[in-house]
Amino acid sequence: MTEKDYYEILEVSKTASGYEIKKSFHRLAMQYHPDRNPGNKEAETKFKEINEAYEVLKDDQKRAAYDRYGHQAFANGGMGGGNPFGGFEFNFGTGGFSDIFSDIFSEFMGGGRGSNRTYARPGSDVRYNMEITLEEAFSGVEKEIKIPSSKTCETCHGHGTKDGKEAPICPHCNGSGKVRLQKSFLVVEQACPHCQGSGRMVKDACPDCKGAGAIREEKTIKVKIPAGIEDNTQMRVPGGGEAGTRGGKDGDLYIFISIKEHKLYSRDGANLYTQIPISMCCAALGGKIEIPSIDGEKIELNITPGSQNEQVVRVKSQGMTMMRSKGRGDLFVKLRVETPVNLSARQKELLEEFRSISQDNSCQPEAKGFFDKIKDLFVA
C-alpha cells in the first residue's frame, strides 16, 4: 500500500479530534465498503486505505508516533517491533479490525455496540414510476397516486406487543440486535436469532399486526409536478414510504417521472421541435399556416416566399416552461416541401408551361449555380 497521508485519506485536518476522526471514518467506510461496491477494485483499495489510516489515528500513542516520524514509525514492525504486518495490527480480541467492522456493521444496522437503538426500525423507501404527458410537463399538474404501503399499528403503537408497551431487552444480545461470531481471524456480525435483530423480546404479540408493529395498507398521496419538469426526473417525498416500526422513522417515496412521446413535438431542454409539410406553391409564393401550440393555443406561421426544403423557422417563447422561471424556450419548425403527385392533365399542363418559361433557371439560383460550376466536366 502506498504511503499516503493518513489525515488526507480520512479527509480530516491534523488537529482533528478523536470524535471527528471516527465520524469521518464511519462515513468513508460505509461509502467504500465492498458490500456497497461489489467488484469495484478502486473502492476495495480505498476501503483498505481508510481502515489502515483509522487503525493508526484512533490510537493516541500511534497517532503521536505518526505525527512525529510519519510512516517510518511503523516500518519493519515499529511500535512494538517484530510485527510481521509492519505495524498494522490484526488484534481481533481487544480492538483492531474487530472494532472497525463492529462499528461499520453497527452503522448499517442502525445502532452501536451494546445499545438498544436497533429496536426502532426505519421504514423502507418506495419507488413509484409515473408517466405524464408533455402538456402536463409544460403546465405542471397535481396527481393523486395510490401505492402499496404500511402504517404504524395503532393498537400497539408500533411496538408489536399485546399491551402496546416496549418489549423487554433481549438478554442474548443485550439489546443490540446483533451477535458476533469469530472464526479464526474473521469476525462476522449477524442479526440476533432470538429477537430477529430487534433487540427486544416480544413474548405476547399484538393481535392486529402479529408483532410486526405495522399494518399493510394502500396509501393515497397527492403529488405536485412542477411546470417545466424534464424526462427521467426523480422526485422525493419525505415520509411517503413504508412506515417505521417501534418508533422508527418512515421511509421516503421516490417518484421517477417519464414523459410520453408527443404526436407533434419533440423536446430538448426548454426548446420544442417539429416538422410540418408545406406545398410547393406555399414554399414558392409564401403563405400562412396554423399549428397547435403546447399550451393549447394556435400559432400562425408566416412562410416567406422562396422557402426551401428543411428550412427551419424559429418561433420565440413558444417552447416549454422553464422550471423556477417565468420564461419559456423556443419552438423550431422544420419545413418539408412536398412535391405534388397524382397530377391532373390540367396541372401537368400548367407545370409544363412553367418549366418552359423557366429555362434560364433564374428563379432557381441554387440549381443554376450548381450546373454552371460543373458544366466544364461534360465531355464535348
N, C-alpha and C positions, 0 to 999 in steps of 0.2 A: 504494500500500500504506500502510495507516495506521501511525502512528508508535508502535508498541507496544514495550514494554521488551524488549530482546533477551535479557536474562537470564531474564525470565519466559517468553518464548517457548520457550527451551531448557530451562526448568524446572531452573535451577541458581541458586546464590547468586552475589552479586557477587564473592565471594572464591574461587570455584571454580577449580581448577587446569585447565590445558590438557587434561589427560587426562580430567577429569570432564566438561568441555565437549564433548570429542569423543565420549565414551561416550554422553552424553545425546543428542547429535545423531544418532548412528547409530541409537539406539533409536527416536527420534521419526521420523526419516526413513524407516525401514523401516515404521513404523506407518502413516504418512500417504502413503506412496509411491503415485503414481497407478496403478501396476500392481496394487496391492492394493485400491484403491478406485476401480474404473472408474465413470466418470460421477458421482462424488461431488465437487461443486464446493467444498464446505466443506473436504474433505480436500486438494483441489488448492491452495486458498488457504493452508491451514495448511502444506503442504509448501513453498510458496514463502517463507512467513514464516520457517520453520525454516532454509532454505538462506541467506536473507538475513542472519539473525542469526549463523549459524555463519561465514559469509564474513567478518564483522567480528570476532567474538570469538576466532576461531582465530589471528588475526594480532596479535602483541603491540603493534605500533605502532597499528593501527586500534583495538584494544581500549582502549589508553591514551587515544587521542583521544576515543573514545566515552564513556569514563568521565568525561572532563573536560568535553566540550562536548555530549554527547548526540547526537541525530540531526543537529544543526546542523553537526557535523564533516564530514558527507558531503553536505550540501546544495550545490546548484549546482556539482557536480564537486569537492567537497572532497577532501582527502587526495591532492593531486596536480594538481587544477584541470583544467578543460577536459574532464572526463569526462562524456560525454553521458548516461551512465546514473546520474548523481548519486552516484558513489562505489561503486556495485555493480559490481565488476569482472567482465568476461567474458574472463578470460585462460585460454585453453584449452591453452596450451603449457606453462606452468610453475605451475600451481595453478588457482585459481578453480573453476569448475564441473567442469572435467575431474577435479580431485582429488575433489570431492564425489561425483560419480557413480561414479568408480572405487572409492571407499570403499564406497558403497552396494552396487554390484554385487558387490564382494568379499564383503560380508556375506552376500548372497543365495547366492553360490556356495560359501561355506564357507572362504574364506581371504583374506588380504590381498595387496596387490601385491607381486610378487617372491617370494612364499612358495610352499611346496610343500604347504600344508595341504589343498589340494583333492584330493590323492592319496587321502586317506581319505574314503570316501563313506558317509554315514549311510544306513541302510535306510529304506524308505518306511513310513509309518503305514498301518495296515489297519483298515477298518471292518467290523464284524460285527453284523447285526441279529438279535436274539434275542427270541423270543416265549415268555412264561411264563404260567401260569395264576394266577388270583387267589389260590388256595390256596398256590401256591409263593411268591408275593409275601408272603403272610401269614407263613409259617413260615421262609422262606429256603430256598435249595436250592443244591446244587453241580452244575454242568453240565460235561460234557466235550464240547468242541466241536472240530471239525476245520476248519482254514482253509488255503487255498492260500497258500503262503509260500515262503521260500527260507532256506537256511542257508549259512554260510561254507564254501567249498570246503576240505576237509581236505587235499587233495593239494597245493594251492599256498598254503594258509593265508590265502586271501583276496586274494593279490597278483595272481592271474591269470597268473602266469608258469610256465613249464615246470619251472624249477628251484626254485620256491617262495620265491624271494627278491624283494626290492623291485626293480622295474624302474628303469632309469636315468632321470634327469630329462630331460624333453623340452627339446631345445635351442631350439625355436621359440618357446616361451612362458616359458622359464626356470623351469619347474616350477609356474607359477601356474595353468595350465589355461585361461587366458584370453588373448585378444588384443584390442587396442583399435584400432578403426577411427575415423579422424577425417575427416569430410566437412564442409567449411565450418565452421560454428560448432557442429556436432553431433558429440558423441563417443559411440560405441556400443561396448560390450564384448560379446564373444561367446565361446563355447567354442572352444578351440583345435582347428582341424580335423585337426591332425596326431596329437594324443593323445586326441581326443574329450573334452577337458576334464578328463582325469585328472591331467595334469601329469607323467605318466610314459610312456615309450615301451616298450610290450610287444612285443618282437620275436618271441619264441617263446612262444606262448600255451599255457596249461595244457590238456592233452588232455581233462580231465574237465569243466571249466567253460567251455572255449573262450575263456579270457581274461576272463570276466565276474567272477571272484572269488567267485561264489556259485552254488549249485545249487538248482533248483526242487524243492520237496517239499511234502507235505501235513503240516501241523503240528497236533498234538493238544495242547490246553491245557485244564486244569481251572480253572473259574471259579466262585468262591463268590458267590452272590447273597445279599445280606444281607436278613434279615427286615424287612418294612415298606417295601421299595423301592417307589417310585412309577412310574407310567407315564411313558414318554419320558425316563427317567433315562439318563445317559451314564456308563459306567464306563471307566476307563483301566487297561490292563495294561502297565506299563513293560517294554520289550524284547520284547513279544509280537508285533511286526510283522515286516516284512521284515528280513532280516539285512543288516548293513552290510558293505561290501566294503573291502578293503585297510586293515583296522584301524578302519573307521568304526563308529559306534555303531548298534546295532539300533534299528529303528523301534518305535513303540508300537502296541498293539492297542486300538481304541476299540469298546466294545460298547454298542449302543443297545438299551435294554430297552423292549419293548412288552408290555402285559398283555391277554390275551384277554378278550373280553366274557363275563361270567358269566351263567349261567341265572337265578339268583335275585337276586344282589346287584349294585348299582352302588356306586361309591366316590367319595368326596370327601375327600381327605386321609386321615386316620386313621378317618373315620366310614364306615359302610356304610348303604345304604338299600335298602328293598324294599317291595313291595306284596303283600298277601295278601287273597283274597276270604273273607268270612265270611257265614254265612247270616243272614237277617233275624231268626230266632229266637235265634241266638247273640248278635247285637248287642243284642237286646231283653232277653234273660234272663241274658246273661253266659255264660262258659264258659272252657275251656282249649284251646289249640291248640299243637301241636308243630311246629317248623320246624328244619331242619338249620343249625347254625352254621358259620362259615367254617373252624373248626378240626376239623370232623367230629363234634362232639358235638351233643346235642339241646338246643334252647331251648324252654322251656314258657312260652307267653304267656298271661297272665291277661286275658281280655276282660271288662271291667267291664260290668254291666248298663246298658243305655241308651247303648251306644257308637254314635257317629254315623259316617256315611259320610265317608271321607277323614280320619278322626281318626288322629293319629299317636301311636304307643306307643314310648316310648324305653326301650331296654334298655342299661343302663350296662355298659361294659367288655366288650362283645361285638362290637366293631368290629375294625379292622386293628391289627396290631402297629405300634408307633411305633419308628422307626429309632433305634438307640443309646439305647433306653429300655426299661424293663420294663413300661411302661404300654400300654394299648390304647384305641382310640377307642370310640365308642358305636354301637349299632345302632338305626336308626329305622325302624319298621314302620308303613306307612300301611294302614289298614283300608278295604276296599272292600265295603260292604254290598250283597249280591246280592239283587235282587228275584226271588222264586220264579216259575218259568214251568212250562208243561205240567202244570197242577194237575189232580188227580183231582176227581171230583164231591164226595167227602167233604172234601177240602182246601178246595175253594171254599165248601162249606157252613160249615166252621169259620171261615173268614176273614169270611164274611158275618155270622156270629154275632158275631165280634169287632168288626166295624165297627158293628154295630147297638148294641152296648153301649158304644161309644166316641164317641158323637155329640158329647159336650161337649168333646172334644179335650183332656181333662185329662192324658192320657198322651202327648200331643204338644204340649208347650208352645210350641214354636217356630212350628208351624202356627197354633195358636190366637192367639198374639200377632200374627202377620202379618195374619190376617183381621180381627182386632179393629181393627188400625191402618188398614185400607183400607175398612172397611165403609161409611164416610160417602161414599165415591166412587161407590157404586152409585146409579143414578137410581131414584127411587121409582116 
